[in-house]
């Protein structure tokens, strides 16, 4: 989490794994609500900031597009694995 976002999410120690995970999850929920559950826009907002995604009307940067592609590829790959393979 970026320092400003961490503060907004109530994270006081960004290097504390529990706080960072909870803050990151909270931020993802806020973005998912903001973008009506659109996973591409939610992930774009997590990477580039929700304001940038709103101003641009979608994925604002090439780097963000690559991030979204990688995360979704990993997500879909994980979905097709059997529970035994996930361990």
Secondary structure, DSSP 8 states (H G I E B T S, - for coil): --HHHHHHTT-S-TT-HHHHHHHHHHHHHHHHHHTTT-HHHHHHHHHH-HHHHHHHTS---HHHHHHHHHHHHHHHHHHHS-HHHH-
